[in-house]
Amino acid sequence: MTEALHALAASGRIEVRVTPGASRDEVRIDKDAVQLRVTAPPADGAANEAVLRLLAAALDRPRRDLTLLRGATARIKLVGIAPE
């Protein structure tokens, strides 16, 4: 899974579909789509921060390398990834 995730992130941007308020944090790749489930509620940016932390951990990158580019209030988000 991590190889597929790294391949998707190689462009420096990755689109994810988020489910906030889940029972556990999870990263799932279905074909070319990345689905993230986070336990954080969708309030006060908590889910967005949880998404960035979870994605950073899955990519083995520091949190500071990821930026939310689009979708702060939407389920589909575009995340920018700084070059290594």
VMD Tcl script that builds the backbone (N, CA, C; Angstrom):
set m [mol new atoms 252]
animate dup $m
set s [atomselect $m all]
$s set {name element resname resid chain x y z} {
  {N N MET 1 A 0.824 -1.197 0.000}
  {CA C MET 1 A 0.000 0.000 0.000}
  {C C MET 1 A 0.866 1.258 0.000}
  {N N THR 2 A 1.930 1.258 0.784}
  {CA C THR 2 A 2.737 2.475 0.870}
  {C C THR 2 A 3.401 2.807 -0.462}
  {N N GLU 3 A 3.766 1.784 -1.240}
  {CA C GLU 3 A 4.357 2.052 -2.545}
  {C C GLU 3 A 3.355 2.758 -3.455}
  {N N ALA 4 A 2.116 2.290 -3.430}
  {CA C ALA 4 A 1.069 2.921 -4.241}
  {C C ALA 4 A 0.820 4.352 -3.773}
  {N N LEU 5 A 0.829 4.561 -2.471}
  {CA C LEU 5 A 0.610 5.898 -1.925}
  {C C LEU 5 A 1.758 6.831 -2.307}
  {N N HIS 6 A 2.981 6.338 -2.218}
  {CA C HIS 6 A 4.142 7.147 -2.611}
  {C C HIS 6 A 4.097 7.475 -4.103}
  {N N ALA 7 A 3.654 6.533 -4.916}
  {CA C ALA 7 A 3.551 6.779 -6.354}
  {C C ALA 7 A 2.523 7.865 -6.647}
  {N N LEU 8 A 1.395 7.829 -5.932}
  {CA C LEU 8 A 0.367 8.854 -6.130}
  {C C LEU 8 A 0.858 10.224 -5.668}
  {N N ALA 9 A 1.684 10.243 -4.634}
  {CA C ALA 9 A 2.162 11.499 -4.066}
  {C C ALA 9 A 3.376 12.059 -4.806}
  {N N ALA 10 A 3.922 11.319 -5.742}
  {CA C ALA 10 A 5.139 11.740 -6.436}
  {C C ALA 10 A 4.968 13.054 -7.193}
  {N N SER 11 A 3.751 13.367 -7.585}
  {CA C SER 11 A 3.504 14.604 -8.329}
  {C C SER 11 A 3.558 15.846 -7.446}
  {N N GLY 12 A 3.581 15.650 -6.134}
  {CA C GLY 12 A 3.612 16.793 -5.228}
  {C C GLY 12 A 2.231 17.199 -4.758}
  {N N ARG 13 A 1.211 16.523 -5.275}
  {CA C ARG 13 A -0.170 16.776 -4.864}
  {C C ARG 13 A -0.893 15.442 -4.811}
  {N N ILE 14 A -1.800 15.330 -3.864}
  {CA C ILE 14 A -2.581 14.106 -3.766}
  {C C ILE 14 A -4.010 14.467 -3.365}
  {N N GLU 15 A -4.956 13.879 -4.058}
  {CA C GLU 15 A -6.365 14.119 -3.741}
  {C C GLU 15 A -6.855 12.985 -2.855}
  {N N VAL 16 A -7.532 13.334 -1.772}
  {CA C VAL 16 A -8.024 12.333 -0.825}
  {C C VAL 16 A -9.506 12.555 -0.554}
  {N N ARG 17 A -10.189 11.471 -0.242}
  {CA C ARG 17 A -11.588 11.546 0.185}
  {C C ARG 17 A -11.593 11.224 1.666}
  {N N VAL 18 A -12.188 12.084 2.463}
  {CA C VAL 18 A -12.108 11.999 3.918}
  {C C VAL 18 A -13.453 11.640 4.534}
  {N N THR 19 A -13.392 10.754 5.520}
  {CA C THR 19 A -14.551 10.442 6.347}
  {C C THR 19 A -14.187 10.811 7.783}
  {N N PRO 20 A -14.692 11.933 8.289}
  {CA C PRO 20 A -14.398 12.321 9.675}
  {C C PRO 20 A -15.326 11.582 10.645}
  {N N GLY 21 A -14.950 11.547 11.908}
  {CA C GLY 21 A -15.779 10.928 12.937}
  {C C GLY 21 A -15.834 9.415 12.828}
  {N N ALA 22 A -14.823 8.811 12.222}
  {CA C ALA 22 A -14.791 7.355 12.067}
  {C C ALA 22 A -14.405 6.689 13.391}
  {N N SER 23 A -14.558 5.383 13.448}
  {CA C SER 23 A -14.228 4.660 14.676}
  {C C SER 23 A -12.724 4.481 14.846}
  {N N ARG 24 A -11.966 4.589 13.732}
  {CA C ARG 24 A -10.502 4.491 13.811}
  {C C ARG 24 A -9.880 5.215 12.627}
  {N N ASP 25 A -8.610 5.571 12.787}
  {CA C ASP 25 A -7.876 6.204 11.693}
  {C C ASP 25 A -7.435 5.120 10.711}
  {N N GLU 26 A -7.594 5.416 9.414}
  {CA C GLU 26 A -7.267 4.409 8.412}
  {C C GLU 26 A -6.970 5.073 7.074}
  {N N VAL 27 A -6.007 4.513 6.355}
  {CA C VAL 27 A -5.693 4.936 4.989}
  {C C VAL 27 A -6.014 3.760 4.091}
  {N N ARG 28 A -6.806 3.996 3.064}
  {CA C ARG 28 A -7.181 2.939 2.130}
  {C C ARG 28 A -6.995 3.462 0.706}
  {N N ILE 29 A -6.409 2.624 -0.146}
  {CA C ILE 29 A -6.228 2.993 -1.549}
  {C C ILE 29 A -7.095 2.060 -2.376}
  {N N ASP 30 A -7.995 2.652 -3.137}
  {CA C ASP 30 A -8.886 1.892 -4.002}
  {C C ASP 30 A -8.630 2.351 -5.427}
  {N N LYS 31 A -7.894 1.545 -6.194}
  {CA C LYS 31 A -7.427 1.907 -7.536}
  {C C LYS 31 A -6.556 3.153 -7.426}
  {N N ASP 32 A -6.964 4.282 -7.974}
  {CA C ASP 32 A -6.162 5.501 -7.878}
  {C C ASP 32 A -6.713 6.497 -6.878}
  {N N ALA 33 A -7.677 6.083 -6.070}
  {CA C ALA 33 A -8.285 6.978 -5.090}
  {C C ALA 33 A -7.762 6.665 -3.694}
  {N N VAL 34 A -7.470 7.704 -2.939}
  {CA C VAL 34 A -7.015 7.548 -1.563}
  {C C VAL 34 A -8.165 7.942 -0.649}
  {N N GLN 35 A -8.530 7.035 0.244}
  {CA C GLN 35 A -9.609 7.292 1.189}
  {C C GLN 35 A -9.015 7.298 2.589}
  {N N LEU 36 A -9.303 8.363 3.330}
  {CA C LEU 36 A -8.822 8.493 4.699}
  {C C LEU 36 A -10.005 8.524 5.646}
  {N N ARG 37 A -9.912 7.760 6.715}
  {CA C ARG 37 A -10.906 7.795 7.782}
  {C C ARG 37 A -10.190 8.300 9.035}
  {N N VAL 38 A -10.738 9.325 9.649}
  {CA C VAL 38 A -10.127 9.889 10.855}
  {C C VAL 38 A -11.164 9.943 11.966}
  {N N THR 39 A -10.701 9.781 13.193}
  {CA C THR 39 A -11.604 9.800 14.343}
  {C C THR 39 A -12.005 11.216 14.736}
  {N N ALA 40 A -11.240 12.197 14.319}
  {CA C ALA 40 A -11.515 13.589 14.689}
  {C C ALA 40 A -12.844 14.062 14.086}
  {N N PRO 41 A -13.568 14.882 14.836}
  {CA C PRO 41 A -14.833 15.414 14.319}
  {C C PRO 41 A -14.576 16.530 13.300}
  {N N PRO 42 A -15.549 16.768 12.416}
  {CA C PRO 42 A -15.375 17.816 11.404}
  {C C PRO 42 A -15.723 19.199 11.952}
  {N N ALA 43 A -15.046 19.591 13.013}
  {CA C ALA 43 A -15.322 20.892 13.631}
  {C C ALA 43 A -14.008 21.575 13.976}
  {N N ASP 44 A -13.964 22.872 13.771}
  {CA C ASP 44 A -12.807 23.702 14.130}
  {C C ASP 44 A -11.505 23.231 13.492}
  {N N GLY 45 A -11.587 22.607 12.333}
  {CA C GLY 45 A -10.382 22.172 11.632}
  {C C GLY 45 A -9.718 20.932 12.199}
  {N N ALA 46 A -10.351 20.279 13.171}
  {CA C ALA 46 A -9.752 19.099 13.801}
  {C C ALA 46 A -9.569 17.960 12.808}
  {N N ALA 47 A -10.558 17.728 11.968}
  {CA C ALA 47 A -10.453 16.646 10.984}
  {C C ALA 47 A -9.384 16.959 9.949}
  {N N ASN 48 A -9.280 18.203 9.526}
  {CA C ASN 48 A -8.249 18.578 8.553}
  {C C ASN 48 A -6.848 18.327 9.109}
  {N N GLU 49 A -6.636 18.698 10.341}
  {CA C GLU 49 A -5.332 18.477 10.972}
  {C C GLU 49 A -5.063 16.982 11.127}
  {N N ALA 50 A -6.084 16.214 11.496}
  {CA C ALA 50 A -5.926 14.768 11.626}
  {C C ALA 50 A -5.606 14.129 10.278}
  {N N VAL 51 A -6.216 14.628 9.216}
  {CA C VAL 51 A -5.944 14.122 7.865}
  {C C VAL 51 A -4.485 14.359 7.504}
  {N N LEU 52 A -3.989 15.554 7.749}
  {CA C LEU 52 A -2.603 15.872 7.406}
  {C C LEU 52 A -1.625 15.039 8.224}
  {N N ARG 53 A -1.918 14.823 9.501}
  {CA C ARG 53 A -1.044 14.000 10.342}
  {C C ARG 53 A -1.038 12.539 9.880}
  {N N LEU 54 A -2.222 12.003 9.593}
  {CA C LEU 54 A -2.337 10.614 9.159}
  {C C LEU 54 A -1.636 10.406 7.815}
  {N N LEU 55 A -1.840 11.310 6.893}
  {CA C LEU 55 A -1.210 11.202 5.579}
  {C C LEU 55 A 0.305 11.345 5.691}
  {N N ALA 56 A 0.776 12.248 6.536}
  {CA C ALA 56 A 2.222 12.416 6.748}
  {C C ALA 56 A 2.827 11.131 7.312}
  {N N ALA 57 A 2.150 10.510 8.257}
  {CA C ALA 57 A 2.651 9.262 8.829}
  {C C ALA 57 A 2.673 8.151 7.783}
  {N N ALA 58 A 1.642 8.085 6.940}
  {CA C ALA 58 A 1.574 7.052 5.906}
  {C C ALA 58 A 2.671 7.251 4.853}
  {N N LEU 59 A 3.049 8.491 4.610}
  {CA C LEU 59 A 4.085 8.794 3.620}
  {C C LEU 59 A 5.483 8.821 4.234}
  {N N ASP 60 A 5.571 8.651 5.549}
  {CA C ASP 60 A 6.857 8.736 6.254}
  {C C ASP 60 A 7.501 10.102 6.085}
  {N N ARG 61 A 6.694 11.135 6.184}
  {CA C ARG 61 A 7.155 12.512 6.033}
  {C C ARG 61 A 6.755 13.293 7.274}
  {N N PRO 62 A 7.454 14.371 7.593}
  {CA C PRO 62 A 7.016 15.223 8.702}
  {C C PRO 62 A 5.737 15.973 8.328}
  {N N ARG 63 A 4.934 16.277 9.303}
  {CA C ARG 63 A 3.664 16.971 9.096}
  {C C ARG 63 A 3.868 18.310 8.384}
  {N N ARG 64 A 4.977 18.962 8.660}
  {CA C ARG 64 A 5.229 20.287 8.084}
  {C C ARG 64 A 5.399 20.249 6.564}
  {N N ASP 65 A 5.620 19.063 5.986}
  {CA C ASP 65 A 5.770 18.931 4.537}
  {C C ASP 65 A 4.440 18.899 3.796}
  {N N LEU 66 A 3.336 18.799 4.521}
  {CA C LEU 66 A 2.023 18.706 3.889}
  {C C LEU 66 A 1.207 19.971 4.135}
  {N N THR 67 A 0.485 20.402 3.096}
  {CA C THR 67 A -0.345 21.597 3.167}
  {C C THR 67 A -1.691 21.307 2.527}
  {N N LEU 68 A -2.748 21.744 3.174}
  {CA C LEU 68 A -4.081 21.607 2.599}
  {C C LEU 68 A -4.257 22.712 1.560}
  {N N LEU 69 A -4.368 22.318 0.281}
  {CA C LEU 69 A -4.481 23.289 -0.804}
  {C C LEU 69 A -5.924 23.632 -1.133}
  {N N ARG 70 A -6.807 22.637 -1.025}
  {CA C ARG 70 A -8.205 22.852 -1.390}
  {C C ARG 70 A -9.082 21.870 -0.625}
  {N N GLY 71 A -10.282 22.318 -0.269}
  {CA C GLY 71 A -11.266 21.431 0.342}
  {C C GLY 71 A -11.340 21.497 1.844}
  {N N ALA 72 A -11.079 22.646 2.431}
  {CA C ALA 72 A -11.087 22.766 3.889}
  {C C ALA 72 A -12.421 22.350 4.499}
  {N N THR 73 A -13.524 22.569 3.787}
  {CA C THR 73 A -14.838 22.204 4.325}
  {C C THR 73 A -15.509 21.104 3.509}
  {N N ALA 74 A -14.756 20.451 2.637}
  {CA C ALA 74 A -15.325 19.416 1.773}
  {C C ALA 74 A -14.718 18.051 2.110}
  {N N ARG 75 A -15.378 17.002 1.647}
  {CA C ARG 75 A -14.850 15.641 1.858}
  {C C ARG 75 A -13.676 15.341 0.928}
  {N N ILE 76 A -13.701 15.922 -0.260}
  {CA C ILE 76 A -12.593 15.734 -1.197}
  {C C ILE 76 A -11.602 16.857 -0.982}
  {N N LYS 77 A -10.370 16.501 -0.669}
  {CA C LYS 77 A -9.345 17.505 -0.355}
  {C C LYS 77 A -8.133 17.309 -1.246}
  {N N LEU 78 A -7.454 18.398 -1.545}
  {CA C LEU 78 A -6.213 18.352 -2.293}
  {C C LEU 78 A -5.103 18.760 -1.340}
  {N N VAL 79 A -4.122 17.877 -1.207}
  {CA C VAL 79 A -3.022 18.093 -0.269}
  {C C VAL 79 A -1.738 18.270 -1.063}
  {N N GLY 80 A -1.006 19.337 -0.757}
  {CA C GLY 80 A 0.291 19.569 -1.377}
  {C C GLY 80 A 1.383 18.931 -0.547}
  {N N ILE 81 A 2.365 18.357 -1.227}
  {CA C ILE 81 A 3.471 17.681 -0.537}
  {C C ILE 81 A 4.779 18.321 -0.997}
  {N N ALA 82 A 5.550 18.829 -0.051}
  {CA C ALA 82 A 6.818 19.481 -0.364}
  {C C ALA 82 A 7.806 18.461 -0.916}
  {N N PRO 83 A 8.650 18.880 -1.851}
  {CA C PRO 83 A 9.654 17.951 -2.394}
  {C C PRO 83 A 10.642 17.532 -1.331}
  {N N GLU 84 A 11.175 16.345 -1.497}
  {CA C GLU 84 A 12.142 15.829 -0.503}
  {C C GLU 84 A 13.491 16.451 -0.691}
}
mol reanalyze $m
mol bondsrecalc $m
mol representation Tube
mol addrep $m
